[in-house]
Amino acid sequence: MVTGENEASKSDLTFEQAMQRLDEIVRKLEAGDLPLDASIRAYEESMRLVAFCREQLDKAEFQLEQLTLDAVEEGPAGEERA
């Protein structure tokens, strides 16, 4: 049986935990030892985890863009640009 099916929906799930779970799922699917139903559930969970990770990466990218814009607007030595 595949565990952690609802892990992607937990608010305390970190990006790293989601990636680790994805790695586990991939290994199980590649091994080919899961019954068909369990394989389908594992695939569904992996898609939720991928969506979660993509969302986290998008948020991180936005934060980095904001930090870069703020740094450019401040100019050298923290001076505000006109």
Secondary structure, 3 states (H helix, E strand, C coil): CCCCCCHHHCCCCCHHHHHHHHHHHHHHHHHCCCCHHHHHHHHHHHHHHHHHHHHHHHHHHHHHHHHHHHHHHHCHHHCCCC
